[in-house]
Amino acid sequence: MKILITGAKGQLAKEFSKKLTEIEENFVALSKQELDISNFKRVIEVFKEIKPSIVINCAAYNLVDRAENFPFEAIKVNSLGVANLILACNNYKVKLVHFSTDYVFDGSKEGLYTEADNPNPLNEYGKSKLFGEYFIQEQMEDYLIFRTSWVYGEGKQNFIYKLLQWTQAQDYLRIACDEFSVPTSTRTIVEITLKAINAGLTGLYHLVNSGYASRYEWAKEVFRIKGIKKFIYPAYQADFNLPAKRPRFSAMSNEKICKNLEIKIKNWKEELREVLK
């Protein structure tokens, strides 16, 4: 088995690289500079050169607010880039592992979202990710799509990093108490993804830690674990006037993946505690 990882500089790809090195798996991780998935010619060159048996696509455009004004930037990577990988994977008979988002949902459901629920994204980023999902499902048979949410790990493009930066610059913080989802560690995503690959699973799954929280609850828990004594004020989404509309409740159920792999996934609080300690 030879694995090609795209988006090597992102937090999820870094976690995959760390784990695959640890278990001595054969892999190559390429950054955007080395492999821009929106460049079809380059994608084919890399497939010919590396000859992967599995592609783990961690390349993504995730600047949610910028995507509202520049939607094609998101589409170029999250939709057209995925289409390029599909063509190459089908041509060379390679399995594609791809990561999507809870932002494909509008947040109007009462209860946890399952894989059977119909997507209805509220923002351009969510639309671009959903197009990528549809392309894979329509054009491929050997694939895994994992919808994740509020991903955090080693890197700067996550809520915890930003939260800790804000604490250094502000006396008190205002965090949304009316936006709910599931904080999910890169560690959890990598562990379950590799289990799913080894089990030969295909299809669409929700891959998140168990339970759910508001951003406010998440921030409070981070501060509690790290012993930070700063006041957090419960604010509302509308207070921040962000360009992209977010779903108020987009927490997803991980029941399907747990059932298929006969496992239990840690609660977000337990996982957060272990990662931060």
VEXKOL-368224 format. One record per atom (N, C-alpha, C, O, CB): x, y, z. Coordinates in steps of 0.1 Angstrom, whole numbers, padded with zeros to 4 digits, always signed. Glycine has a CB too. Example, Ala and Ser with C-alpha at 12.3 -4.5 7.8 and 13.67 -1.06 7.14 Angstrom:
% residues 2
+0132-0057+0078 +0123-0045+0078 +0132-0033+0078 +0142-0033+0085 +0113-0045+0090 +0128-0022+0071 +0137-0011+0071 +0129+0000+0079 +0134+0011+0080 +0141-0006+0057 
END
This chain:
% residues 277
+0008-0012+0000 +0000+0000+0000 +0009+0012+0000 +0018+0014+0008 -0010+0000+0012 +0006+0021-0010 +0014+0034-0010 +0003+0045-0010 -0006+0046-0018 +0023+0035-0023 +0005+0054+0000 -0005+0065+0002 +0001+0078-0002 +0012+0082+0001 -0009+0066+0017 -0007+0086-0010 -0004+0100-0013 -0013+0109-0005 -0025+0107-0005 -0006+0102-0029 -0007+0118+0002 -0014+0128+0010 -0013+0142+0003 -0002+0146+0001 -0009+0128+0025 -0024+0148+0001 -0024+0162-0005 -0025+0172+0007 -0030+0168+0018 -0035+0164-0016 -0022+0184+0004 -0023+0195+0014 -0014+0193+0026 -0019+0194+0037 -0038+0196+0018 -0002+0189+0024 +0007+0184+0034 +0010+0194+0046 +0013+0190+0057 +0020+0181+0028 +0008+0207+0043 +0011+0217+0053 -0001+0220+0063 +0000+0227+0073 +0015+0230+0047 -0013+0214+0060 -0024+0216+0069 -0024+0207+0081 -0016+0198+0082 -0037+0213+0061 -0032+0211+0091 -0032+0204+0104 -0036+0189+0103 -0030+0180+0110 -0041+0210+0113 -0045+0186+0094 -0049+0172+0092 -0039+0163+0085 -0036+0152+0090 -0063+0171+0085 -0033+0169+0075 -0022+0162+0068 -0010+0159+0077 -0004+0149+0076 -0018+0170+0055 -0007+0169+0085 +0004+0168+0094 +0002+0156+0104 +0011+0149+0107 +0007+0181+0102 -0011+0155+0109 -0014+0144+0118 -0013+0130+0111 -0008+0121+0117 -0028+0146+0124 -0018+0130+0098 -0016+0117+0090 -0001+0114+0089 +0003+0102+0091 -0023+0119+0076 +0007+0124+0085 +0021+0121+0083 +0028+0116+0096 +0036+0107+0096 +0028+0134+0079 +0024+0122+0107 +0029+0118+0120 +0026+0103+0123 +0034+0095+0127 +0024+0127+0131 +0013+0100+0121 +0008+0086+0124 +0014+0076+0115 +0018+0065+0119 -0007+0086+0124 +0014+0079+0102 +0019+0070+0092 +0034+0067+0094 +0039+0056+0091 +0016+0075+0078 +0042+0077+0098 +0056+0076+0101 +0057+0066+0113 +0066+0058+0113 +0063+0089+0104 +0049+0068+0123 +0049+0060+0135 +0047+0046+0133 +0054+0037+0138 +0039+0066+0145 +0037+0043+0124 +0034+0029+0121 +0042+0023+0109 +0040+0012+0104 +0019+0027+0118 +0051+0031+0104 +0060+0028+0093 +0053+0024+0080 +0056+0014+0073 +0069+0016+0097 +0043+0032+0077 +0035+0030+0064 +0042+0038+0053 +0047+0048+0055 +0020+0034+0066 +0041+0033+0041 +0047+0039+0029 +0038+0050+0024 +0027+0048+0020 +0049+0029+0018 +0043+0063+0025 +0035+0074+0021 +0043+0086+0016 +0055+0087+0019 +0026+0079+0032 +0037+0094+0008 +0043+0107+0003 +0033+0118+0006 +0021+0117+0002 +0046+0106-0012 +0037+0128+0013 +0028+0140+0016 +0033+0152+0008 +0045+0156+0009 +0028+0143+0031 +0024+0158-0001 +0028+0169-0009 +0020+0181-0006 +0008+0181-0003 +0026+0165-0024 +0027+0193-0005 +0021+0206-0002 +0014+0211-0015 +0016+0205-0025 +0031+0216+0004 +0007+0222-0013 +0001+0229-0025 +0011+0233-0035 +0009+0232-0047 -0007+0241-0020 +0023+0237-0030 +0034+0241-0039 +0039+0229-0048 +0043+0231-0059 +0046+0247-0031 +0038+0218-0042 +0043+0206-0049 +0032+0199-0057 +0034+0193-0068 +0049+0196-0039 +0020+0200-0052 +0008+0195-0059 -0004+0203-0057 -0011+0203-0047 +0005+0180-0055 -0007+0212-0067 -0019+0220-0067 -0030+0211-0073 -0030+0209-0086 -0018+0234-0074 -0040+0206-0066 -0050+0197-0071 -0059+0203-0082 -0066+0196-0089 -0058+0191-0060 -0059+0217-0082 -0067+0223-0093 -0060+0223-0106 -0065+0228-0116 -0070+0238-0089 -0047+0219-0107 -0039+0218-0119 -0039+0203-0124 -0032+0195-0118 -0025+0223-0117 -0048+0200-0133 -0050+0186-0137 -0037+0180-0143 -0034+0168-0140 -0061+0185-0148 -0030+0187-0151 -0017+0182-0157 -0008+0178-0145 -0001+0167-0146 -0011+0193-0165 -0007+0186-0135 +0002+0183-0124 -0003+0171-0116 +0005+0162-0112 +0004+0195-0114 -0016+0170-0115 -0022+0158-0108 -0017+0145-0115 -0013+0135-0108 -0037+0159-0107 -0019+0145-0128 -0015+0133-0136 +0000+0130-0135 +0004+0118-0134 -0019+0135-0150 +0008+0140-0135 +0022+0138-0134 +0026+0132-0121 +0034+0122-0121 +0030+0152-0135 +0020+0136-0110 +0022+0131-0097 +0018+0116-0096 +0025+0108-0090 +0015+0139-0086 +0006+0113-0101 +0001+0099-0101 +0010+0090-0109 +0013+0079-0105 -0013+0099-0107 +0015+0095-0120 +0024+0086-0128 +0038+0084-0121 +0043+0073-0121 +0028+0093-0142 +0042+0094-0114 +0055+0094-0107 +0054+0085-0094 +0063+0077-0092 +0060+0108-0104 +0044+0088-0086 +0043+0081-0073 +0036+0068-0073 +0039+0059-0065 +0036+0090-0063 +0026+0066-0082 +0018+0054-0083 +0012+0050-0070 +0015+0039-0065 +0027+0042-0088 +0003+0059-0065 -0003+0056-0052 -0014+0045-0053 -0019+0043-0064 -0009+0068-0045 -0017+0038-0042 -0028+0029-0042 -0040+0036-0035 -0052+0032-0036 -0025+0016-0035 -0037+0046-0027 -0047+0054-0019 -0043+0068-0019 -0031+0072-0017 -0049+0048-0005 -0053+0077-0022 -0051+0092-0020 -0059+0096-0008 -0071+0094-0008 -0054+0099-0033 -0052+0103+0001 -0059+0109+0012 -0059+0124+0009 -0049+0131+0011 -0053+0106+0026 -0070+0130+0006 -0071+0144+0001 -0073+0153+0013 -0085+0155+0018 -0082+0146-0009 -0063+0159+0018 -0063+0169+0029 -0062+0183+0023 -0062+0193+0031 -0052+0167+0039 -0062+0185+0010 -0061+0198+0004 -0076+0204+0004 -0085+0197+0000 -0056+0197-0011 -0077+0216+0009 -0090+0222+0010 -0089+0237+0011 -0079+0242+0016 -0098+0217+0022 -0099+0244+0006 -0100+0258+0007 -0110+0260+0019 -0122+0257+0017 -0104+0266-0006 -0105+0266+0030 -0115+0267+0042 -0116+0281+0048 -0118+0282+0059 -0110+0257+0052 -0113+0291+0039 -0115+0305+0044 -0130+0308+0042 -0134+0314+0031 -0105+0315+0036 -0138+0304+0051 -0152+0305+0050 -0158+0319+0046 -0166+0320+0037 -0159+0300+0063 -0153+0329+0053 -0158+0342+0051 -0153+0348+0037 -0161+0355+0030 -0154+0352+0062 -0141+0345+0034 -0135+0350+0021 -0143+0344+0010 -0144+0350-0001 -0120+0347+0020 -0147+0331+0011 -0154+0324+0000 -0167+0331-0004 -0171+0330-0015 -0156+0310+0005 -0173+0339+0005 -0185+0346+0002 -0183+0356-0009 -0192+0358-0018 -0191+0353+0014 -0172+0363-0009 -0169+0373-0019 -0161+0368-0030 -0161+0373-0041 -0161+0384-0012 -0154+0357-0028 -0146+0350-0039 -0149+0335-0040 -0141+0327-0037 -0130+0352-0036 -0161+0332-0044 -0166+0318-0044 -0157+0309-0053 -0156+0297-0050 -0180+0317-0048 -0152+0315-0064 -0145+0306-0073 -0132+0301-0066 -0127+0290-0070 -0141+0313-0086 -0126+0308-0057 -0114+0303-0050 -0117+0290-0043 -0109+0281-0042 -0109+0314-0040 -0129+0290-0037 -0133+0277-0030 -0137+0266-0040 -0133+0255-0038 -0145+0280-0021 -0144+0270-0050 -0148+0260-0060 -0136+0254-0067 -0136+0242-0070 -0157+0267-0071 -0126+0262-0070 -0114+0258-0077 -0107+0246-0070 -0103+0236-0076 -0104+0269-0078 -0107+0246-0056 -0100+0236-0048 -0110+0225-0044 -0108+0213-0046 -0093+0242-0036 -0121+0229-0038 -0131+0220-0031 -0140+0213-0041 -0145+0202-0038 -0139+0228-0022 -0141+0218-0053 -0150+0211-0063 -0141+0207-0075 -0141+0195-0078 -0161+0221-0068 -0135+0216-0083 -0128+0213-0095 -0115+0205-0091 -0111+0195-0099 -0124+0225-0102 -0108+0208-0080 -0097+0201-0076 -0100+0186-0073 -0093+0177-0077 -0090+0207-0064 -0112+0184-0067 -0117+0171-0063 -0120+0163-0076 -0117+0151-0078 -0129+0171-0054 -0126+0170-0086 -0129+0164-0099 -0116+0159-0106 -0116+0148-0112 -0136+0174-0108 -0105+0167-0105 -0092+0162-0110 -0087+0150-0104 -0082+0141-0111 -0082+0174-0109 -0088+0149-0091 -0084+0137-0083 -0093+0125-0087 -0088+0114-0088 -0085+0139-0068 -0106+0127-0089 -0115+0116-0093 -0110+0110-0107 -0109+0098-0108 -0129+0121-0094 -0108+0119-0116 -0103+0115-0130 -0090+0106-0129 -0089+0096-0135 -0101+0127-0139 -0081+0111-0121 -0068+0104-0119 -0070+0091-0112 -0064+0081-0116 -0058+0113-0112 -0078+0091-0101 -0080+0079-0093 -0087+0068-0101 -0084+0057-0101 -0089+0082-0081 -0097+0072-0109 -0104+0063-0118 -0095+0057-0128 -0095+0045-0131 -0116+0069-0124 -0087+0066-0134 -0078+0061-0145 -0067+0051-0140 -0064+0042-0147 -0071+0073-0151 -0062+0054-0127 -0052+0045-0122 -0057+0035-0111 -0049+0029-0104 -0041+0054-0116 -0070+0034-0110 -0076+0025-0100 -0071+0027-0086 -0066+0018-0080 -0074+0010-0105 -0073+0039-0081 -0068+0043-0068 -0080+0047-0059 -0090+0053-0064 -0058+0055-0069 -0080+0043-0047 -0090+0047-0037 -0088+0061-0033 -0077+0066-0031 -0090+0037-0024 -0100+0069-0032 -0099+0083-0028 -0106+0084-0014 -0117+0080-0012 -0106+0092-0038 -0098+0090-0005 -0103+0094+0008 -0104+0109+0009 -0094+0116+0007 -0094+0088+0020 -0116+0114+0012 -0119+0128+0011 -0126+0133+0023 -0134+0126+0029 -0127+0132-0002 -0123+0146+0027 -0129+0152+0039 -0139+0163+0035 -0135+0172+0028 -0119+0156+0049 -0151+0162+0041 -0161+0173+0038 -0164+0180+0052 -0156+0179+0061 -0173+0167+0031 -0176+0186+0053 -0179+0194+0064 -0193+0194+0069 -0202+0191+0061 -0175+0208+0061 -0195+0197+0081 -0209+0199+0086 -0216+0211+0080 -0228+0212+0081 -0209+0200+0102 -0208+0220+0074 -0214+0232+0068 -0222+0229+0055 -0227+0238+0048 -0203+0242+0065 -0223+0216+0051 -0233+0212+0040 -0247+0213+0045 -0256+0212+0037 -0229+0198+0035 -0249+0214+0059 -0263+0215+0064 -0266+0229+0068 -0258+0237+0071 -0263+0205+0077 -0280+0231+0069 -0284+0245+0072 -0287+0247+0087 -0290+0259+0091 -0297+0248+0064 -0286+0237+0095 -0288+0238+0109 -0303+0239+0114 -0305+0242+0126 -0282+0251+0114 -0312+0236+0105 -0326+0237+0109 -0332+0224+0115 -0343+0224+0121 -0334+0240+0097 -0324+0213+0115 -0329+0200+0121 -0329+0201+0136 -0320+0207+0142 -0320+0189+0116 -0339+0195+0142 -0339+0193+0157 -0333+0179+0160 -0340+0169+0158 -0353+0194+0163 -0321+0178+0164 -0314+0166+0166 -0301+0165+0158 -0298+0174+0150 -0323+0154+0163 -0293+0154+0160 -0281+0153+0153 -0283+0149+0139 -0292+0141+0136 -0272+0142+0160 -0275+0155+0130 -0275+0151+0116 -0269+0138+0113 -0259+0134+0118 -0268+0162+0107 -0276+0130+0105 -0271+0117+0100 -0268+0118+0085 -0271+0127+0079 -0282+0105+0103 -0262+0107+0080 -0258+0107+0066 -0271+0106+0057 -0270+0109+0045 -0250+0094+0063 -0282+0103+0063 -0295+0102+0055 -0301+0116+0053 -0310+0118+0045 -0305+0093+0061 -0297+0126+0061 -0303+0139+0060 -0299+0147+0047 -0287+0146+0043 -0299+0148+0072 -0308+0154+0042 -0305+0162+0029 -0297+0174+0032 -0301+0182+0041 -0318+0166+0022 -0285+0176+0025 -0277+0188+0027 -0285+0201+0022 -0293+0200+0012 -0264+0187+0020 -0281+0212+0027 -0287+0225+0023 -0277+0236+0028 -0281+0243+0037 -0302+0227+0027 -0266+0237+0021 -0256+0247+0027 -0260+0261+0026 -0267+0266+0017 -0243+0246+0019 -0256+0269+0037 -0260+0283+0038 -0250+0293+0032 -0252+0304+0029 -0262+0287+0052 -0237+0287+0030 -0227+0296+0025 -0219+0290+0013 -0221+0278+0010 -0217+0299+0036 -0211+0298+0007 -0204+0294-0006 -0194+0283-0003 -0192+0274-0011 -0197+0306-0012 -0187+0284+0009 -0178+0273+0013 -0185+0260+0013 -0180+0250+0008 -0171+0277+0026 -0197+0260+0020 -0204+0247+0022 -0209+0242+0008 -0209+0230+0006 -0217+0250+0030 -0213+0251-0001 -0217+0247-0015 -0205+0240-0022 -0207+0230-0029 -0222+0259-0023 -0193+0246-0021 -0182+0241-0028 -0178+0227-0023 -0174+0219-0031 -0170+0251-0027 -0179+0225-0010 -0176+0212-0004 -0187+0201-0008 -0184+0190-0011 -0175+0213+0011 -0199+0206-0009 -0210+0197-0013 -0209+0192-0028 -0211+0181-0031 -0224+0203-0011 -0205+0202-0036 -0202+0198-0050 -0191+0187-0051 -0192+0178-0059 -0197+0211-0059 -0181+0189-0043 -0170+0179-0043 -0175+0165-0039 -0172+0155-0045 -0159+0183-0033 -0184+0165-0029 -0190+0152-0024 -0198+0146-0036 -0197+0134-0039 -0200+0155-0012 -0207+0154-0042 -0215+0149-0053 -0207+0144-0065 -0210+0133-0070 -0224+0160-0059 -0196+0150-0068 -0187+0146-0079 -0182+0132-0076 -0182+0123-0084 -0175+0156-0081 -0177+0130-0064 -0172+0117-0059 -0182+0106-0060 -0180+0095-0065 -0166+0118-0045 -0194+0109-0054 -0205+0099-0053 -0210+0095-0067 -0214+0084-0069 -0216+0104-0045 -0210+0104-0076 -0215+0102-0090 -0205+0095-0099 -0208+0087-0108 -0219+0114-0097 -0192+0097-0096 -0182+0093-0106 -0173+0081-0100 -0165+0075-0108 -0173+0104-0109 -0174+0078-0088 -0165+0068-0082 -0173+0057-0075 -0184+0058-0071 -0155+0074-0072 -0166+0045-0073 -0171+0034-0065 -0162+0032-0053 -0167+0030-0042 -0172+0021-0073 -0149+0033-0054 -0140+0031-0043 -0136+0044-0037 -0125+0050-0040 -0127+0023-0048 -0144+0048-0027 -0141+0061-0021 -0146+0061-0007 -0154+0053-0003 -0148+0073-0029 -0140+0070+0001 -0145+0073+0015 -0147+0088+0016 -0137+0096+0013 -0136+0067+0026 -0159+0093+0020 -0161+0107+0022 -0164+0108+0037 -0173+0102+0042 -0172+0113+0014 -0156+0116+0044 -0158+0118+0059 -0162+0133+0061 -0154+0142+0058 -0146+0114+0067 -0174+0135+0066 -0178+0148+0070 -0173+0150+0084 -0176+0142+0093 -0194+0151+0069 -0166+0161+0086 -0160+0164+0100 -0165+0178+0104 -0172+0185+0097 -0145+0164+0099 -0162+0182+0116 -0166+0195+0121 -0156+0200+0132 -0150+0193+0139 -0180+0194+0127 -0155+0214+0132 -0147+0221+0142 -0134+0213+0145 -0131+0210+0156 -0155+0222+0155 -0126+0211+0134 -0114+0203+0135 -0103+0211+0142 -0101+0223+0138 -0110+0198+0121 -0096+0205+0151 -0084+0211+0157 -0073+0202+0158 -0074+0189+0160 -0088+0217+0171 -0060+0207+0157 -0048+0199+0158 -0036+0208+0158 -0038+0220+0163 -0047+0189+0147 -0025+0203+0154 -0013+0212+0153 -0014+0221+0141 -0013+0216+0130 +0000+0203+0152 -0016+0234+0144 -0017+0243+0132 -0024+0256+0137 -0028+0257+0148 -0025+0237+0121 -0025+0265+0128 -0030+0279+0131 -0044+0281+0126 -0051+0290+0130 -0021+0289+0126 -0049+0272+0117 -0062+0273+0111 -0073+0266+0119 -0080+0258+0113 -0062+0269+0096 -0073+0269+0132 -0084+0262+0140 -0088+0271+0152 -0080+0281+0155 -0079+0248+0145 -0099+0269+0158 -0105+0277+0168 -0096+0278+0180 -0095+0289+0186 -0119+0272+0172 -0090+0267+0185 -0083+0267+0197 -0070+0276+0196 -0067+0284+0205 -0078+0253+0201 -0063+0275+0184 -0052+0284+0182 -0056+0299+0183 -0050+0307+0189 -0045+0281+0169 -0067+0302+0176 -0071+0316+0175 -0076+0320+0189 -0073+0332+0193 -0083+0317+0165 -0083+0312+0197 -0087+0315+0210 -0076+0318+0219 -0076+0328+0226 -0095+0303+0216 -0065+0311+0218 -0053+0313+0227 -0046+0326+0223 -0040+0333+0231 -0044+0301+0226 -0047+0329+0210 -0041+0342+0205 -0049+0354+0211 -0043+0364+0215 -0041+0342+0190 -0062+0352+0210 -0071+0363+0215 -0069+0366+0230 -0070+0377+0234 -0086+0359+0213 -0066+0355+0238 -0064+0357+0252 -0052+0366+0255 -0052+0373+0265 -0062+0343+0259 -0042+0366+0246 -0030+0374+0248 -0033+0389+0245 -0026+0397+0250 -0019+0369+0240 -0043+0391+0237 -0045+0405+0232 -0057+0412+0239 -0058+0424+0238 -0047+0405+0217 -0066+0404+0245 -0078+0409+0251 -0080+0406+0265 -0076+0395+0270 -0090+0404+0242 -0087+0415+0273 -0089+0412+0287 -0101+0403+0289 -0101+0395+0298 -0092+0426+0294 -0111+0404+0280 -0122+0394+0281 -0126+0391+0266 -0124+0399+0257 -0134+0399+0289 -0132+0379+0264 -0136+0375+0251 -0151+0373+0249 -0158+0370+0259 -0129+0362+0248 -0155+0376+0237 -0169+0373+0234 -0170+0362+0224 -0164+0362+0213 -0176+0386+0228 -0177+0351+0228 -0177+0339+0220 -0192+0335+0218 -0200+0336+0228 -0170+0327+0227 -0195+0330+0206 -0209+0327+0203 -0215+0315+0211 -0208+0305+0212 -0211+0324+0188 -0226+0318+0218 -0232+0307+0226 -0244+0300+0218 -0251+0291+0223 -0237+0313+0239 -0247+0305+0206 -0258+0300+0198 -0254+0293+0185 -0262+0292+0176 -0268+0311+0195 -0242+0288+0185 -0236+0281+0174 -0231+0267+0179 -0222+0267+0187 -0225+0289+0166 -0237+0256+0175 -0234+0243+0180 -0229+0233+0170 -0234+0233+0159 -0246+0237+0187 -0218+0226+0173 -0214+0215+0165 -0205+0206+0174 -0207+0205+0186 -0205+0220+0153 -0196+0198+0168 -0188+0189+0175 -0173+0192+0174 -0168+0190+0163 -0191+0174+0171 -0166+0197+0184 -0152+0198+0184 -0145+0184+0181 -0148+0175+0188 -0146+0204+0197 -0137+0183+0171 -0132+0170+0167 -0117+0171+0164 -0112+0180+0157 -0139+0165+0154 -0109+0163+0171 -0094+0163+0170 -0089+0157+0157 -0095+0147+0152 -0088+0157+0182 -0078+0162+0152 -0072+0155+0140 -0068+0141+0144 -0068+0132+0135 -0060+0164+0135 -0064+0139+0156 -0060+0126+0161 -0072+0116+0159 -0069+0105+0155 -0056+0127+0176 -0084+0120+0163 -0095+0111+0161 -0098+0108+0147 -0100+0097+0143 -0108+0118+0168 -0097+0119+0138 -0100+0117+0124 -0090+0107+0118 -0094+0098+0110 -0099+0130+0117 -0077+0109+0121 -0067+0100+0115 -0069+0086+0120 -0068+0076+0112 -0053+0105+0119 -0071+0084+0133 -0072+0070+0138 -0084+0063+0132 -0083+0051+0127 -0075+0071+0153 -0096+0069+0130 -0108+0063+0125 -0106+0061+0110 -0111+0051+0104 -0120+0071+0128 -0100+0071+0103 -0098+0070+0088 -0090+0057+0085 -0094+0050+0076 -0092+0082+0083 -0079+0055+0092 -0070+0044+0089 -0077+0031+0093 -0075+0021+0086 -0057+0045+0098 -0085+0031+0103 -0093+0019+0106 -0103+0016+0095 -0105+0004+0091 -0101+0021+0120 -0110+0026+0090 -0119+0024+0079 -0113+0019+0066 -0118+0011+0059 -0127+0038+0076 -0101+0025+0063 -0093+0020+0051 -0090+0005+0053 -0092-0003+0044 -0080+0028+0049 -0084+0002+0065 -0080-0012+0067 -0092-0022+0067 -0091-0034+0064 -0073-0013+0080 -0104-0017+0070 -0116-0025+0071 -0122-0026+0057 -0132-0033+0055 -0126-0020+0081 -0117-0018+0047 -0122-0019+0034 -0136-0012+0032 -0143-0015+0023 -0124-0033+0029 -0139-0002+0041 -0151+0005+0040 -0151+0015+0028 -0141+0019+0024 -0154+0013+0053 -0163+0017+0022 -0165+0027+0012 -0178+0035+0016 -0186+0030+0023 -0166+0021-0002 -0179+0047+0010 -0192+0054+0011 -0190+0067+0020 -0178+0072+0022 -0202+0046+0018 -0201+0073+0024 -0201+0085+0031 -0204+0083+0046 -0213+0076+0050 -0212+0095+0025 -0196+0090+0054 -0197+0088+0069 -0195+0101+0076 -0188+0110+0071 -0187+0078+0074 -0201+0103+0088 -0198+0114+0096 -0188+0110+0106 -0189+0100+0114 -0211+0119+0104 -0176+0117+0106 -0165+0114+0115 -0162+0125+0125 -0155+0135+0121 -0153+0110+0106 -0168+0124+0136 -0167+0134+0147 -0165+0128+0160 -0169+0116+0162 -0179+0144+0146 -0160+0135+0170 -0161+0130+0184 -0175+0130+0188 -0184+0135+0181 -0152+0139+0193 -0178+0123+0199 -0191+0122+0204 -0196+0134+0212 -0188+0141+0217 -0193+0109+0213 -0209+0136+0213 -0215+0147+0220 -0215+0160+0211 -0213+0159+0199 -0207+0150+0232 -0218+0171+0217 -0218+0184+0209 -0216+0195+0219 -0218+0193+0231 -0230+0185+0200 -0213+0207+0214 -0211+0219+0223 -0214+0232+0215 -0214+0232+0203 -0197+0219+0229 -0216+0242+0222 -0215+0256+0216 -0201+0260+0215 -0192+0255+0223 -0225+0266+0224 -0198+0270+0207 -0184+0276+0207 -0181+0281+0221 -0169+0280+0225 -0183+0287+0196 -0191+0287+0228 -0189+0292+0241 -0185+0281+0251 -0175+0283+0259 -0202+0299+0246 -0192+0270+0251 -0188+0259+0259 -0175+0253+0256 -0167+0250+0265 -0199+0247+0258 -0171+0253+0243 -0158+0248+0239 -0147+0257+0245 -0137+0252+0250 -0158+0247+0224 -0149+0270+0243 -0139+0279+0248 -0137+0278+0263 -0126+0278+0268 -0143+0294+0244 -0148+0277+0270 -0148+0276+0285 -0140+0263+0289 -0132+0263+0299 -0162+0275+0291 -0142+0252+0282 -0136+0240+0285 -0121+0241+0282 -0113+0236+0290 -0142+0228+0277 -0117+0247+0271 -0103+0249+0268 -0096+0257+0280 -0085+0254+0284 -0101+0257+0255 -0103+0268+0284 -0097+0276+0295 -0096+0268+0308 -0086+0270+0315 -0106+0289+0297 -0106+0260+0311 -0106+0252+0323 -0094+0242+0323 -0087+0241+0333 -0120+0244+0324 -0092+0235+0312 -0082+0225+0311 -0068+0232+0312 -0059+0227+0318 -0083+0218+0298 -0067+0244+0306 -0054+0251+0305 -0052+0260+0317 -0041+0266+0318 -0052+0258+0292 -0062+0261+0326 -0060+0270+0338 -0060+0285+0334 -0053+0292+0341 -0048+0266+0345 -0066+0289+0324 -0066+0303+0320 -0078+0310+0327 -0090+0306+0326 -0068+0304+0304 -0075+0321+0334 -0085+0328+0342 -0089+0341+0335 -0085+0352+0339 -0079+0331+0356 -0096+0339+0324 -0101+0351+0317 -0116+0350+0315 -0122+0339+0314 -0094+0353+0303 -0123+0361+0315 -0138+0361+0314 -0142+0359+0299 -0137+0366+0290 -0144+0374+0320 -0151+0350+0297 -0157+0348+0284 -0172+0352+0285 -0180+0346+0293 -0156+0333+0279 -0175+0361+0276 -0189+0366+0276 -0197+0359+0265 -0193+0358+0253 -0189+0382+0273 -0208+0353+0269 -0216+0346+0258 -0223+0355+0249 -0233+0363+0253 -0227+0337+0265 -0219+0355+0237 -0224+0365+0226 -0233+0357+0216 -0235+0344+0218 -0213+0372+0219 -0238+0363+0206 -0246+0357+0196 -0239+0358+0183 -0232+0367+0180 -0260+0363+0195 -0242+0348+0174 -0236+0348+0160 -0238+0362+0154 -0229+0367+0148 -0243+0337+0152 -0250+0367+0155 -0254+0380+0148 -0245+0391+0152 -0243+0401+0145 -0268+0383+0150 -0240+0391+0165 -0231+0402+0170 -0219+0404+0162 -0213+0415+0161 -0228+0399+0184 -0214+0393+0155 -0201+0394+0148 -0202+0399+0134 -0192+0402+0128 -0194+0381+0149 -0214+0398+0129 -0217+0403+0115 -0207+0398+0105 -0201+0405+0097 -0216+0419+0115 -0205+0385+0105 -0196+0378+0096 -0202+0377+0082 -0214+0376+0080 -0192+0364+0101 -0194+0378+0071 -0199+0377+0057 -0206+0364+0055 -0217+0364+0048 -0187+0378+0047 -0201+0352+0060 -0207+0339+0057 -0217+0336+0068 -0214+0336+0080 -0197+0329+0055 -0229+0331+0064 -0239+0327+0073 -0235+0312+0078 -0232+0304+0069 -0253+0327+0067 -0235+0310+0091 -0232+0296+0096 -0245+0290+0101 -0254+0296+0106 -0222+0297+0107 -0246+0276+0100 -0257+0269+0106 -0256+0270+0121 -0245+0269+0127 -0257+0254+0102 -0268+0273+0128 -0268+0274+0142 -0265+0261+0149 -0258+0260+0159 -0281+0280+0147 -0271+0250+0144 -0269+0236+0150 -0265+0227+0139 -0274+0222+0131 -0281+0232+0158 -0252+0223+0138 -0248+0214+0127 -0241+0201+0133 -0233+0195+0126 -0239+0221+0117 -0244+0198+0145 -0238+0187+0152 -0242+0174+0144 -0254+0172+0141 -0241+0186+0167 -0233+0165+0142 -0235+0153+0135 -0234+0140+0143 -0226+0140+0153 -0226+0152+0122 -0241+0130+0140 -0240+0117+0147 -0229+0109+0141 -0228+0108+0128 -0254+0110+0146 -0221+0102+0149 -0211+0093+0144 -0215+0078+0145 -0207+0069+0144 -0198+0095+0152 -0228+0076+0147 -0233+0063+0149 -0230+0053+0138 -0227+0041+0140 -0248+0063+0151 -0231+0058+0125 -0229+0049+0114 -0215+0043+0113 -0213+0031+0111 -0233+0056+0101 -0205+0052+0115 -0191+0047+0114 -0188+0039+0126 -0180+0029+0125 -0182+0060+0113 -0193+0042+0138 -0191+0034+0150 -0197+0020+0148 -0190+0010+0152 -0197+0041+0162 -0209+0019+0142 -0215+0006+0140 -0207-0002+0130 -0206-0014+0132 -0230+0008+0135 -0203+0004+0119 -0196-0003+0108 -0182-0008+0113 -0178-0019+0108 -0194+0006+0096 -0176-0001+0121 -0162-0005+0126 -0163-0011+0140 -0153-0016+0145 -0153+0007+0127 -0175-0012+0146 -0177-0018+0159 -0168-0011+0169 -0160-0018+0177 -0174-0033+0159 -0169+0002+0170 -0160+0010+0179 -0169+0020+0186 -0180+0022+0183 -0148+0017+0171 -0162+0027+0196 -0168+0038+0203 -0158+0050+0201 -0146+0048+0202 -0171+0036+0218 -0163+0062+0198 -0155+0073+0196 -0156+0082+0208 -0167+0085+0213 -0158+0081+0183 -0145+0087+0214 -0145+0095+0226 -0153+0107+0225 -0155+0113+0215 -0131+0098+0230 -0159+0111+0237 -0166+0123+0238 -0157+0135+0236 -0145+0134+0239 -0173+0125+0252 -0162+0146+0230 -0153+0157+0227 -0145+0163+0239 -0134+0167+0237 -0161+0168+0220 -0152+0162+0250 -0145+0168+0262 -0133+0159+0267 -0122+0164+0270 -0155+0169+0274 -0135+0146+0266 -0125+0137+0270 -0113+0138+0260 -0101+0138+0265 -0130+0122+0270 -0116+0138+0247 -0106+0139+0237 -0098+0153+0238 -0086+0153+0237 -0112+0138+0223 -0105+0163+0241 -0099+0177+0242 -0089+0177+0254 -0078+0182+0253 -0110+0188+0244 -0094+0171+0265 -0085+0170+0277 -0072+0163+0274 -0061+0167+0278 -0093+0163+0289 -0073+0151+0267 -0061+0144+0264 -0052+0151+0254 -0040+0150+0256 -0065+0130+0258 -0058+0157+0244 -0050+0164+0234 -0042+0177+0241 -0031+0179+0238 -0058+0169+0223 -0050+0184+0249 -0044+0196+0255 -0034+0193+0266 -0025+0201+0269 -0055+0205+0260 -0036+0182+0273 -0027+0178+0284 -0014+0173+0278 -0005+0170+0286 -0033+0168+0293 
END
